Amino acid sequence: MSYEKFVPSLHQPPTVQEIQQITDQLHFNSSTDQVEALTAIASEAVGALSLLDTFCDPVPEVKYPRTPGYRPQPQDRVGNAWAWRCDVQGAPTGKLSGKTFAIKDNTAVAGVPMSNGSRLLQGYIPEYDATVVTRILDAGGRILGKSSCDDFCLSAMGFSALDGYISMPDTPDYRAGGSSGGSAVLVATGEVDMALGADQGGSIRIPAAWTGTVGLKPTFGLVPYTGLVPIEPTVDHAGPITRNVTDCALFLEVIAGNDGLDGRQRTNMEIPEYSKYVELELEGRKLGVLKEGFDTCVPETRAAVREFLEDVAVAKFGLVDVSVPLHQHAPAIFTGYFYNGCLNTLQMGTAPQFAQGFYPTSLEKAVRQGLQSSAGVLAPGIKCFSVIGELFRRRYGNHYYCRGRNMVLELARQYDEALSKCDVIVMPTLTHVSSRFTEKKATDAKTQEAYLKESLDQIGNTLVTDLTGHPALTLPLGKLGDGSKDSLMIVGKKFDEVTVLQVARTLEKLIVARQ
């Protein structure tokens, strides 16, 4: 760790009037004597902050030289997938030597601008590398830039990115999905070998499915989230987007493992070399076909995935029907707590007060100042989540946050029970096929409302494992006529990414043989 020195600031002691106003807002019915006593104590507390300002924040070490890079011209953004270009070369040798990477623009690369897809953060330059960035560079990877994402990553559509809609260059009228849409497009088009994504409701797997790439949301806490902008810390996941399962396994083994800085993680994880296990032949494994995962889908998606599963016997897999009744109610559970959590995180300047770990004060300051001066520039999605979160908080306090979190325990139990009957669970990744952009500039309220609703509709299957923490991988099956790609989602037991990857690789071979 290196240390960042902050310039001491002056802290004015609070006035009696200020404390009186606060106590009134909190309905404390404080007497004049009580307010005066609180003012004196609060003055001492504020004075302590001046001492904190003289300390140095420990900041993760930046190990590899780089320049800030540049903002690419519109014609060079590849369907608006590139947010920023740079060239950071890691170690001369390693598992990722010769591989190129795009880093989602919610992930810190020291000295390189990070907008998190938002005009609110334009101009912010982190002084630290995210742990996953350091691990990519330590393994010999080469980072070619930052990939575009939706505003504060709050969309599954890719329509609210800083530079406009994210799309595949060969099908520019169709959505590529979000919020990690830029990462998926850059991998699918060959701009980079691999890309980092982040996933709170499907933001790795949805764009991977629409672009025909492989996207993995690992087990909660397997990959450190240190240095990424959080949304709701109980569902924050970072993971790989690649062109094939083998690359996905290699990427995962490099970035997985505890970093000692992220309270979401276990301390005693053992990380296998996934790439050495992925080619093992599997016979007699059972795939659990989730009834509720098909019930949520449009007919053409449901039919395409079931048709593929009819061929699975060729790979010597067995199929068994399984059910998770709460799966279909996951959106309601999600609604119960995610809006409050999202609002709390945003209002705290991205510091979720989740657990011990590294909290970048420069990012907190940038978000806080942006909210104070220009919150109006936020995209409709984040405004919607914030307004509903504030509505819920005013009406219900944290009651439904608690209820939602409690129901997640039962949802996870039901998934564990279903997984006791099979090795992995399978279902369609997408509940809808990709659709055209109805308006290149979604400025009218009705268009924005339609996009927000469609974005929430897309996460019917994907968001469940963000809630429960189970690993989930999306595997492309083939291209549909409308510009989207059908895909299969493979869900495994927690921390059993080995089996998920093995099943995915075996099915990948079957898919290639069918084409």
ZAVO-854221 format. One record per residue (C-alpha): residue number from 0; x, y, z. Coordinates in steps of 0.02 Angstrom, whole numbers, always signed. Example, Ala and Ser with C-alpha at 12.3 -4.5 7.8 and 13.67 -1.06 7.14 Angstrom:
@vomi->0 px->+615 py->-225 pz->+390
@vomi->1 px->+684 py->-53 pz->+357
***
This chain:
@vomi->0 px->+0 py->+0 pz->+0
@vomi->1 px->+57 py->+177 pz->-36
@vomi->2 px->-11 py->+328 pz->+57
@vomi->3 px->-102 py->+479 pz->-11
@vomi->4 px->-81 py->+642 pz->+87
@vomi->5 px->-233 py->+754 pz->+101
@vomi->6 px->-220 py->+940 pz->+134
@vomi->7 px->-294 py->+986 pz->+303
@vomi->8 px->-460 py->+1076 pz->+292
@vomi->9 px->-541 py->+1199 pz->+411
@vomi->10 px->-694 py->+1139 pz->+504
@vomi->11 px->-811 py->+1268 pz->+577
@vomi->12 px->-896 py->+1215 pz->+739
@vomi->13 px->-1085 py->+1195 pz->+724
@vomi->14 px->-1201 py->+1331 pz->+784
@vomi->15 px->-1342 py->+1306 pz->+907
@vomi->16 px->-1464 py->+1346 pz->+766
@vomi->17 px->-1390 py->+1210 pz->+656
@vomi->18 px->-1404 py->+1078 pz->+793
@vomi->19 px->-1581 py->+1137 pz->+835
@vomi->20 px->-1632 py->+1114 pz->+653
@vomi->21 px->-1559 py->+938 pz->+650
@vomi->22 px->-1646 py->+886 pz->+810
@vomi->23 px->-1810 py->+956 pz->+744
@vomi->24 px->-1793 py->+857 pz->+583
@vomi->25 px->-1758 py->+700 pz->+684
@vomi->26 px->-1912 py->+735 pz->+794
@vomi->27 px->-1808 py->+727 pz->+953
@vomi->28 px->-1907 py->+863 pz->+1045
@vomi->29 px->-1746 py->+922 pz->+1125
@vomi->30 px->-1749 py->+1060 pz->+1256
@vomi->31 px->-1643 py->+1217 pz->+1241
@vomi->32 px->-1519 py->+1148 pz->+1369
@vomi->33 px->-1508 py->+983 pz->+1275
@vomi->34 px->-1474 py->+1073 pz->+1110
@vomi->35 px->-1337 py->+1177 pz->+1189
@vomi->36 px->-1256 py->+1020 pz->+1263
@vomi->37 px->-1267 py->+931 pz->+1096
@vomi->38 px->-1187 py->+1081 pz->+1011
@vomi->39 px->-1038 py->+1075 pz->+1128
@vomi->40 px->-1012 py->+889 pz->+1102
@vomi->41 px->-1035 py->+905 pz->+914
@vomi->42 px->-903 py->+1043 pz->+910
@vomi->43 px->-776 py->+924 pz->+986
@vomi->44 px->-824 py->+790 pz->+859
@vomi->45 px->-800 py->+911 pz->+714
@vomi->46 px->-631 py->+959 pz->+784
@vomi->47 px->-577 py->+777 pz->+776
@vomi->48 px->-606 py->+781 pz->+589
@vomi->49 px->-467 py->+908 pz->+571
@vomi->50 px->-347 py->+781 pz->+643
@vomi->51 px->-407 py->+649 pz->+518
@vomi->52 px->-367 py->+770 pz->+377
@vomi->53 px->-184 py->+771 pz->+428
@vomi->54 px->-169 py->+583 pz->+406
@vomi->55 px->-124 py->+492 pz->+246
@vomi->56 px->-247 py->+372 pz->+167
@vomi->57 px->-173 py->+201 pz->+125
@vomi->58 px->-195 py->+177 pz->-63
@vomi->59 px->-164 py->+15 pz->-159
@vomi->60 px->+6 py->+20 pz->-244
@vomi->61 px->+17 py->+69 pz->-427
@vomi->62 px->+150 py->-46 pz->-497
@vomi->63 px->+158 py->-14 pz->-685
@vomi->64 px->+193 py->+149 pz->-778
@vomi->65 px->+62 py->+224 pz->-891
@vomi->66 px->+6 py->+386 pz->-973
@vomi->67 px->-172 py->+455 pz->-959
@vomi->68 px->-216 py->+404 pz->-1137
@vomi->69 px->-348 py->+493 pz->-1240
@vomi->70 px->-532 py->+503 pz->-1279
@vomi->71 px->-562 py->+419 pz->-1448
@vomi->72 px->-651 py->+509 pz->-1589
@vomi->73 px->-832 py->+457 pz->-1622
@vomi->74 px->-784 py->+355 pz->-1776
@vomi->75 px->-657 py->+257 pz->-1672
@vomi->76 px->-771 py->+209 pz->-1527
@vomi->77 px->-834 py->+45 pz->-1606
@vomi->78 px->-1019 py->+65 pz->-1576
@vomi->79 px->-982 py->+181 pz->-1429
@vomi->80 px->-899 py->+35 pz->-1341
@vomi->81 px->-735 py->+126 pz->-1307
@vomi->82 px->-751 py->+259 pz->-1172
@vomi->83 px->-564 py->+296 pz->-1162
@vomi->84 px->-406 py->+229 pz->-1242
@vomi->85 px->-241 py->+198 pz->-1155
@vomi->86 px->-99 py->+73 pz->-1162
@vomi->87 px->-40 py->-3 pz->-998
@vomi->88 px->+79 py->-150 pz->-1014
@vomi->89 px->+96 py->-267 pz->-867
@vomi->90 px->+234 py->-387 pz->-818
@vomi->91 px->+344 py->-456 pz->-959
@vomi->92 px->+285 py->-634 pz->-926
@vomi->93 px->+136 py->-719 pz->-848
@vomi->94 px->-24 py->-817 pz->-880
@vomi->95 px->-101 py->-671 pz->-976
@vomi->96 px->+54 py->-625 pz->-1074
@vomi->97 px->+7 py->-571 pz->-1251
@vomi->98 px->-177 py->-546 pz->-1203
@vomi->99 px->-263 py->-378 pz->-1222
@vomi->100 px->-398 py->-311 pz->-1107
@vomi->101 px->-535 py->-181 pz->-1092
@vomi->102 px->-583 py->-125 pz->-917
@vomi->103 px->-761 py->-74 pz->-881
@vomi->104 px->-767 py->+111 pz->-843
@vomi->105 px->-830 py->+84 pz->-666
@vomi->106 px->-660 py->+8 pz->-624
@vomi->107 px->-511 py->+113 pz->-572
@vomi->108 px->-353 py->+118 pz->-676
@vomi->109 px->-236 py->+242 pz->-592
@vomi->110 px->-201 py->+400 pz->-692
@vomi->111 px->-337 py->+359 pz->-820
@vomi->112 px->-505 py->+450 pz->-816
@vomi->113 px->-653 py->+352 pz->-748
@vomi->114 px->-830 py->+414 pz->-780
@vomi->115 px->-934 py->+263 pz->-728
@vomi->116 px->-1035 py->+301 pz->-884
@vomi->117 px->-1093 py->+467 pz->-811
@vomi->118 px->-1072 py->+650 pz->-848
@vomi->119 px->-1075 py->+673 pz->-659
@vomi->120 px->-899 py->+599 pz->-645
@vomi->121 px->-820 py->+673 pz->-801
@vomi->122 px->-645 py->+730 pz->-758
@vomi->123 px->-621 py->+611 pz->-612
@vomi->124 px->-451 py->+523 pz->-616
@vomi->125 px->-420 py->+388 pz->-484
@vomi->126 px->-250 py->+379 pz->-401
@vomi->127 px->-266 py->+191 pz->-370
@vomi->128 px->-282 py->+31 pz->-470
@vomi->129 px->-425 py->-88 pz->-434
@vomi->130 px->-362 py->-255 pz->-369
@vomi->131 px->-421 py->-344 pz->-526
@vomi->132 px->-323 py->-220 pz->-633
@vomi->133 px->-165 py->-252 pz->-533
@vomi->134 px->-190 py->-440 pz->-552
@vomi->135 px->-214 py->-427 pz->-741
@vomi->136 px->-54 py->-327 pz->-756
@vomi->137 px->+43 py->-440 pz->-637
@vomi->138 px->-4 py->-585 pz->-751
@vomi->139 px->+67 py->-498 pz->-904
@vomi->140 px->-95 py->-427 pz->-975
@vomi->141 px->-102 py->-268 pz->-1079
@vomi->142 px->-243 py->-144 pz->-1048
@vomi->143 px->-297 py->-50 pz->-1204
@vomi->144 px->-431 py->+60 pz->-1127
@vomi->145 px->-593 py->+82 pz->-1033
@vomi->146 px->-755 py->+9 pz->-1100
@vomi->147 px->-918 py->+106 pz->-1098
@vomi->148 px->-1056 py->+67 pz->-974
@vomi->149 px->-1225 py->+136 pz->-928
@vomi->150 px->-1238 py->+287 pz->-814
@vomi->151 px->-1183 py->+223 pz->-643
@vomi->152 px->-1212 py->+50 pz->-718
@vomi->153 px->-1399 py->+59 pz->-684
@vomi->154 px->-1470 py->-16 pz->-844
@vomi->155 px->-1473 py->-183 pz->-934
@vomi->156 px->-1498 py->-98 pz->-1102
@vomi->157 px->-1340 py->+1 pz->-1142
@vomi->158 px->-1442 py->+155 pz->-1185
@vomi->159 px->-1380 py->+277 pz->-1051
@vomi->160 px->-1192 py->+273 pz->-1081
@vomi->161 px->-1096 py->+436 pz->-1085
@vomi->162 px->-1072 py->+436 pz->-1274
@vomi->163 px->-1243 py->+367 pz->-1320
@vomi->164 px->-1311 py->+194 pz->-1357
@vomi->165 px->-1190 py->+47 pz->-1356
@vomi->166 px->-1215 py->-69 pz->-1505
@vomi->167 px->-1128 py->-196 pz->-1614
@vomi->168 px->-1053 py->-108 pz->-1766
@vomi->169 px->-1130 py->-235 pz->-1887
@vomi->170 px->-1304 py->-214 pz->-1810
@vomi->171 px->-1304 py->-32 pz->-1752
@vomi->172 px->-1493 py->-23 pz->-1738
@vomi->173 px->-1499 py->-159 pz->-1605
@vomi->174 px->-1457 py->-147 pz->-1422
@vomi->175 px->-1303 py->-238 pz->-1360
@vomi->176 px->-1364 py->-239 pz->-1181
@vomi->177 px->-1292 py->-166 pz->-1022
@vomi->178 px->-1224 py->-113 pz->-912
@vomi->179 px->-1060 py->-197 pz->-966
@vomi->180 px->-1109 py->-175 pz->-1148
@vomi->181 px->-945 py->-94 pz->-1199
@vomi->182 px->-844 py->-239 pz->-1131
@vomi->183 px->-951 py->-367 pz->-1223
@vomi->184 px->-945 py->-273 pz->-1389
@vomi->185 px->-756 py->-251 pz->-1383
@vomi->186 px->-730 py->-437 pz->-1353
@vomi->187 px->-857 py->-488 pz->-1485
@vomi->188 px->-779 py->-376 pz->-1618
@vomi->189 px->-601 py->-431 pz->-1580
@vomi->190 px->-544 py->-261 pz->-1517
@vomi->191 px->-477 py->-350 pz->-1362
@vomi->192 px->-454 py->-531 pz->-1310
@vomi->193 px->-545 py->-514 pz->-1144
@vomi->194 px->-637 py->-382 pz->-1044
@vomi->195 px->-688 py->-351 pz->-866
@vomi->196 px->-870 py->-329 pz->-822
@vomi->197 px->-972 py->-300 pz->-665
@vomi->198 px->-1141 py->-374 pz->-623
@vomi->199 px->-1277 py->-327 pz->-498
@vomi->200 px->-1431 py->-387 pz->-593
@vomi->201 px->-1361 py->-465 pz->-751
@vomi->202 px->-1241 py->-333 pz->-816
@vomi->203 px->-1108 py->-458 pz->-869
@vomi->204 px->-1221 py->-595 pz->-936
@vomi->205 px->-1352 py->-493 pz->-1030
@vomi->206 px->-1231 py->-403 pz->-1147
@vomi->207 px->-1128 py->-562 pz->-1163
@vomi->208 px->-1285 py->-654 pz->-1219
@vomi->209 px->-1333 py->-520 pz->-1345
@vomi->210 px->-1159 py->-512 pz->-1420
@vomi->211 px->-1124 py->-699 pz->-1426
@vomi->212 px->-984 py->-697 pz->-1298
@vomi->213 px->-955 py->-793 pz->-1136
@vomi->214 px->-993 py->-698 pz->-976
@vomi->215 px->-967 py->-761 pz->-799
@vomi->216 px->-1037 py->-688 pz->-639
@vomi->217 px->-933 py->-779 pz->-509
@vomi->218 px->-987 py->-830 pz->-336
@vomi->219 px->-1015 py->-677 pz->-227
@vomi->220 px->-849 py->-626 pz->-151
@vomi->221 px->-740 py->-738 pz->-258
@vomi->222 px->-669 py->-592 pz->-356
@vomi->223 px->-624 py->-436 pz->-254
@vomi->224 px->-727 py->-281 pz->-292
@vomi->225 px->-594 py->-164 pz->-222
@vomi->226 px->-576 py->-12 pz->-335
@vomi->227 px->-742 py->-34 pz->-426
@vomi->228 px->-888 py->+86 pz->-401
@vomi->229 px->-1019 py->-8 pz->-299
@vomi->230 px->-1207 py->-1 pz->-320
@vomi->231 px->-1272 py->-111 pz->-178
@vomi->232 px->-1131 py->-203 pz->-88
@vomi->233 px->-1229 py->-364 pz->-59
@vomi->234 px->-1245 py->-394 pz->-246
@vomi->235 px->-1084 py->-317 pz->-316
@vomi->236 px->-992 py->-443 pz->-428
@vomi->237 px->-845 py->-423 pz->-549
@vomi->238 px->-806 py->-553 pz->-682
@vomi->239 px->-741 py->-598 pz->-855
@vomi->240 px->-813 py->-575 pz->-1029
@vomi->241 px->-720 py->-679 pz->-1159
@vomi->242 px->-743 py->-760 pz->-1329
@vomi->243 px->-736 py->-938 pz->-1263
@vomi->244 px->-746 py->-1039 pz->-1103
@vomi->245 px->-560 py->-1079 pz->-1098
@vomi->246 px->-514 py->-895 pz->-1093
@vomi->247 px->-648 py->-867 pz->-961
@vomi->248 px->-569 py->-999 pz->-849
@vomi->249 px->-395 py->-925 pz->-871
@vomi->250 px->-455 py->-749 pz->-835
@vomi->251 px->-549 py->-805 pz->-680
@vomi->252 px->-400 py->-894 pz->-602
@vomi->253 px->-298 py->-734 pz->-618
@vomi->254 px->-423 py->-614 pz->-539
@vomi->255 px->-503 py->-727 pz->-406
@vomi->256 px->-450 py->-735 pz->-225
@vomi->257 px->-452 py->-629 pz->-67
@vomi->258 px->-358 py->-464 pz->-73
@vomi->259 px->-378 py->-417 pz->+111
@vomi->260 px->-465 py->-254 pz->+61
@vomi->261 px->-643 py->-307 pz->+18
@vomi->262 px->-762 py->-351 pz->+158
@vomi->263 px->-872 py->-448 pz->+36
@vomi->264 px->-742 py->-586 pz->+31
@vomi->265 px->-704 py->-740 pz->+134
@vomi->266 px->-531 py->-748 pz->+208
@vomi->267 px->-493 py->-931 pz->+178
@vomi->268 px->-530 py->-958 pz->-7
@vomi->269 px->-425 py->-1081 pz->-107
@vomi->270 px->-421 py->-1037 pz->-291
@vomi->271 px->-394 py->-1183 pz->-411
@vomi->272 px->-312 py->-1163 pz->-580
@vomi->273 px->-477 py->-1167 pz->-672
@vomi->274 px->-395 py->-1178 pz->-843
@vomi->275 px->-316 py->-1346 pz->-798
@vomi->276 px->-484 py->-1424 pz->-755
@vomi->277 px->-593 py->-1353 pz->-892
@vomi->278 px->-554 py->-1487 pz->-1022
@vomi->279 px->-592 py->-1636 pz->-911
@vomi->280 px->-720 py->-1753 pz->-988
@vomi->281 px->-886 py->-1758 pz->-898
@vomi->282 px->-999 py->-1909 pz->-903
@vomi->283 px->-1156 py->-1940 pz->-804
@vomi->284 px->-1170 py->-1763 pz->-742
@vomi->285 px->-1347 py->-1699 pz->-717
@vomi->286 px->-1412 py->-1534 pz->-783
@vomi->287 px->-1561 py->-1468 pz->-687
@vomi->288 px->-1684 py->-1386 pz->-806
@vomi->289 px->-1766 py->-1246 pz->-706
@vomi->290 px->-1953 py->-1236 pz->-740
@vomi->291 px->-1971 py->-1057 pz->-680
@vomi->292 px->-1823 py->-1002 pz->-786
@vomi->293 px->-1919 py->-1048 pz->-944
@vomi->294 px->-2086 py->-979 pz->-885
@vomi->295 px->-2015 py->-802 pz->-886
@vomi->296 px->-1959 py->-807 pz->-1069
@vomi->297 px->-2036 py->-757 pz->-1235
@vomi->298 px->-2086 py->-910 pz->-1341
@vomi->299 px->-1945 py->-901 pz->-1468
@vomi->300 px->-1811 py->-897 pz->-1334
@vomi->301 px->-1894 py->-1038 pz->-1237
@vomi->302 px->-1906 py->-1145 pz->-1395
@vomi->303 px->-1725 py->-1114 pz->-1449
@vomi->304 px->-1651 py->-1163 pz->-1282
@vomi->305 px->-1761 py->-1318 pz->-1263
@vomi->306 px->-1713 py->-1372 pz->-1438
@vomi->307 px->-1530 py->-1360 pz->-1390
@vomi->308 px->-1557 py->-1459 pz->-1230
@vomi->309 px->-1630 py->-1601 pz->-1332
@vomi->310 px->-1455 py->-1625 pz->-1404
@vomi->311 px->-1370 py->-1625 pz->-1235
@vomi->312 px->-1380 py->-1815 pz->-1223
@vomi->313 px->-1244 py->-1820 pz->-1355
@vomi->314 px->-1128 py->-1746 pz->-1223
@vomi->315 px->-1176 py->-1888 pz->-1103
@vomi->316 px->-1267 py->-1772 pz->-985
@vomi->317 px->-1428 py->-1816 pz->-897
@vomi->318 px->-1572 py->-1694 pz->-884
@vomi->319 px->-1681 py->-1678 pz->-730
@vomi->320 px->-1823 py->-1556 pz->-701
@vomi->321 px->-1801 py->-1443 pz->-549
@vomi->322 px->-1904 py->-1304 pz->-474
@vomi->323 px->-1865 py->-1149 pz->-372
@vomi->324 px->-2035 py->-1072 pz->-333
@vomi->325 px->-1964 py->-906 pz->-272
@vomi->326 px->-1867 py->-882 pz->-435
@vomi->327 px->-2019 py->-802 pz->-516
@vomi->328 px->-2036 py->-681 pz->-371
@vomi->329 px->-1854 py->-625 pz->-373
@vomi->330 px->-1898 py->-455 pz->-452
@vomi->331 px->-2011 py->-416 pz->-303
@vomi->332 px->-1875 py->-468 pz->-181
@vomi->333 px->-1751 py->-363 pz->-280
@vomi->334 px->-1870 py->-214 pz->-272
@vomi->335 px->-1888 py->-233 pz->-85
@vomi->336 px->-1708 py->-191 pz->-46
@vomi->337 px->-1611 py->-139 pz->-201
@vomi->338 px->-1688 py->+34 pz->-219
@vomi->339 px->-1646 py->+79 pz->-40
@vomi->340 px->-1472 py->+6 pz->-55
@vomi->341 px->-1438 py->+98 pz->-218
@vomi->342 px->-1495 py->+263 pz->-143
@vomi->343 px->-1390 py->+239 pz->+14
@vomi->344 px->-1234 py->+201 pz->-87
@vomi->345 px->-1258 py->+350 pz->-203
@vomi->346 px->-1295 py->+472 pz->-63
@vomi->347 px->-1141 py->+414 pz->+32
@vomi->348 px->-1033 py->+452 pz->-117
@vomi->349 px->-1008 py->+268 pz->-160
@vomi->350 px->-950 py->+222 pz->+17
@vomi->351 px->-1073 py->+84 pz->+65
@vomi->352 px->-1015 py->+64 pz->+246
@vomi->353 px->-1019 py->-122 pz->+213
@vomi->354 px->-868 py->-190 pz->+303
@vomi->355 px->-684 py->-161 pz->+333
@vomi->356 px->-585 py->-123 pz->+176
@vomi->357 px->-521 py->+13 pz->+60
@vomi->358 px->-639 py->+160 pz->+31
@vomi->359 px->-571 py->+283 pz->-100
@vomi->360 px->-599 py->+456 pz->-27
@vomi->361 px->-561 py->+541 pz->-193
@vomi->362 px->-707 py->+449 pz->-274
@vomi->363 px->-822 py->+489 pz->-128
@vomi->364 px->-778 py->+672 pz->-145
@vomi->365 px->-805 py->+672 pz->-333
@vomi->366 px->-977 py->+592 pz->-319
@vomi->367 px->-1030 py->+703 pz->-174
@vomi->368 px->-977 py->+863 pz->-261
@vomi->369 px->-1058 py->+806 pz->-422
@vomi->370 px->-1223 py->+773 pz->-334
@vomi->371 px->-1216 py->+943 pz->-252
@vomi->372 px->-1179 py->+1038 pz->-412
@vomi->373 px->-1250 py->+941 pz->-559
@vomi->374 px->-1361 py->+795 pz->-508
@vomi->375 px->-1477 py->+844 pz->-650
@vomi->376 px->-1358 py->+767 pz->-777
@vomi->377 px->-1388 py->+591 pz->-711
@vomi->378 px->-1475 py->+472 pz->-830
@vomi->379 px->-1660 py->+429 pz->-808
@vomi->380 px->-1620 py->+258 pz->-737
@vomi->381 px->-1519 py->+317 pz->-589
@vomi->382 px->-1644 py->+457 pz->-555
@vomi->383 px->-1783 py->+328 pz->-556
@vomi->384 px->-1694 py->+212 pz->-435
@vomi->385 px->-1649 py->+357 pz->-320
@vomi->386 px->-1824 py->+432 pz->-316
@vomi->387 px->-1905 py->+264 pz->-280
@vomi->388 px->-1773 py->+228 pz->-148
@vomi->389 px->-1810 py->+394 pz->-63
@vomi->390 px->-1998 py->+361 pz->-74
@vomi->391 px->-1975 py->+191 pz->+7
@vomi->392 px->-1864 py->+262 pz->+143
@vomi->393 px->-1985 py->+401 pz->+187
@vomi->394 px->-2135 py->+286 pz->+190
@vomi->395 px->-2062 py->+126 pz->+260
@vomi->396 px->-1889 py->+163 pz->+329
@vomi->397 px->-1781 py->+8 pz->+303
@vomi->398 px->-1925 py->-113 pz->+332
@vomi->399 px->-1931 py->-183 pz->+156
@vomi->400 px->-1742 py->-181 pz->+140
@vomi->401 px->-1742 py->-301 pz->+288
@vomi->402 px->-1888 py->-403 pz->+218
@vomi->403 px->-1802 py->-417 pz->+49
@vomi->404 px->-1638 py->-472 pz->+125
@vomi->405 px->-1729 py->-602 pz->+230
@vomi->406 px->-1817 py->-673 pz->+77
@vomi->407 px->-1649 py->-688 pz->-11
@vomi->408 px->-1602 py->-816 pz->+123
@vomi->409 px->-1752 py->-922 pz->+74
@vomi->410 px->-1719 py->-898 pz->-111
@vomi->411 px->-1539 py->-957 pz->-87
@vomi->412 px->-1599 py->-1106 pz->+14
@vomi->413 px->-1717 py->-1158 pz->-125
@vomi->414 px->-1575 py->-1145 pz->-252
@vomi->415 px->-1462 py->-1248 pz->-141
@vomi->416 px->-1598 py->-1380 pz->-126
@vomi->417 px->-1623 py->-1386 pz->-314
@vomi->418 px->-1435 py->-1400 pz->-340
@vomi->419 px->-1429 py->-1549 pz->-222
@vomi->420 px->-1524 py->-1644 pz->-358
@vomi->421 px->-1405 py->-1599 pz->-501
@vomi->422 px->-1231 py->-1534 pz->-539
@vomi->423 px->-1286 py->-1369 pz->-617
@vomi->424 px->-1450 py->-1283 pz->-659
@vomi->425 px->-1484 py->-1223 pz->-836
@vomi->426 px->-1608 py->-1099 pz->-910
@vomi->427 px->-1612 py->-961 pz->-1042
@vomi->428 px->-1505 py->-811 pz->-1000
@vomi->429 px->-1620 py->-687 pz->-1086
@vomi->430 px->-1805 py->-672 pz->-1058
@vomi->431 px->-1826 py->-567 pz->-1217
@vomi->432 px->-1740 py->-555 pz->-1384
@vomi->433 px->-1642 py->-399 pz->-1429
@vomi->434 px->-1742 py->-257 pz->-1503
@vomi->435 px->-1710 py->-103 pz->-1606
@vomi->436 px->-1676 py->+69 pz->-1534
@vomi->437 px->-1840 py->+161 pz->-1555
@vomi->438 px->-1758 py->+331 pz->-1542
@vomi->439 px->-1575 py->+375 pz->-1562
@vomi->440 px->-1596 py->+514 pz->-1434
@vomi->441 px->-1707 py->+452 pz->-1295
@vomi->442 px->-1747 py->+622 pz->-1223
@vomi->443 px->-1936 py->+615 pz->-1211
@vomi->444 px->-2010 py->+547 pz->-1049
@vomi->445 px->-2113 py->+410 pz->-1133
@vomi->446 px->-1962 py->+336 pz->-1224
@vomi->447 px->-1858 py->+341 pz->-1065
@vomi->448 px->-1998 py->+258 pz->-968
@vomi->449 px->-2012 py->+120 pz->-1099
@vomi->450 px->-1825 py->+88 pz->-1095
@vomi->451 px->-1822 py->+80 pz->-906
@vomi->452 px->-1964 py->-45 pz->-901
@vomi->453 px->-1884 py->-150 pz->-1038
@vomi->454 px->-1719 py->-146 pz->-943
@vomi->455 px->-1803 py->-215 pz->-787
@vomi->456 px->-1894 py->-347 pz->-892
@vomi->457 px->-1728 py->-413 pz->-957
@vomi->458 px->-1660 py->-463 pz->-786
@vomi->459 px->-1796 py->-589 pz->-742
@vomi->460 px->-1676 py->-737 pz->-745
@vomi->461 px->-1507 py->-656 pz->-717
@vomi->462 px->-1539 py->-555 pz->-560
@vomi->463 px->-1580 py->-709 pz->-455
@vomi->464 px->-1399 py->-766 pz->-436
@vomi->465 px->-1345 py->-588 pz->-395
@vomi->466 px->-1462 py->-601 pz->-247
@vomi->467 px->-1412 py->-777 pz->-194
@vomi->468 px->-1227 py->-765 pz->-238
@vomi->469 px->-1219 py->-925 pz->-343
@vomi->470 px->-1102 py->-925 pz->-494
@vomi->471 px->-1187 py->-906 pz->-663
@vomi->472 px->-1111 py->-916 pz->-837
@vomi->473 px->-1194 py->-870 pz->-1002
@vomi->474 px->-1149 py->-975 pz->-1154
@vomi->475 px->-1199 py->-920 pz->-1331
@vomi->476 px->-1300 py->-1043 pz->-1434
@vomi->477 px->-1315 py->-954 pz->-1600
@vomi->478 px->-1377 py->-799 pz->-1688
@vomi->479 px->-1560 py->-757 pz->-1707
@vomi->480 px->-1626 py->-665 pz->-1859
@vomi->481 px->-1661 py->-505 pz->-1763
@vomi->482 px->-1480 py->-470 pz->-1716
@vomi->483 px->-1482 py->-547 pz->-1542
@vomi->484 px->-1402 py->-708 pz->-1485
@vomi->485 px->-1488 py->-846 pz->-1391
@vomi->486 px->-1390 py->-910 pz->-1243
@vomi->487 px->-1394 py->-1036 pz->-1103
@vomi->488 px->-1362 py->-987 pz->-922
@vomi->489 px->-1273 py->-1115 pz->-813
@vomi->490 px->-1291 py->-1094 pz->-625
@vomi->491 px->-1181 py->-1190 pz->-504
@vomi->492 px->-1154 py->-1219 pz->-320
@vomi->493 px->-1066 py->-1079 pz->-228
@vomi->494 px->-878 py->-1080 pz->-257
@vomi->495 px->-896 py->-1224 pz->-380
@vomi->496 px->-844 py->-1127 pz->-534
@vomi->497 px->-744 py->-1280 pz->-587
@vomi->498 px->-902 py->-1379 pz->-625
@vomi->499 px->-987 py->-1230 pz->-707
@vomi->500 px->-839 py->-1205 pz->-822
@vomi->501 px->-821 py->-1391 pz->-860
@vomi->502 px->-1004 py->-1405 pz->-909
@vomi->503 px->-993 py->-1246 pz->-1011
@vomi->504 px->-838 py->-1307 pz->-1104
@vomi->505 px->-918 py->-1476 pz->-1144
@vomi->506 px->-1075 py->-1390 pz->-1209
@vomi->507 px->-970 py->-1266 pz->-1306
@vomi->508 px->-892 py->-1411 pz->-1402
@vomi->509 px->-1066 py->-1476 pz->-1439
@vomi->510 px->-1121 py->-1306 pz->-1503
@vomi->511 px->-971 py->-1295 pz->-1619
@vomi->512 px->-1008 py->-1470 pz->-1685
@vomi->513 px->-1188 py->-1420 pz->-1725
@vomi->514 px->-1138 py->-1268 pz->-1829
***
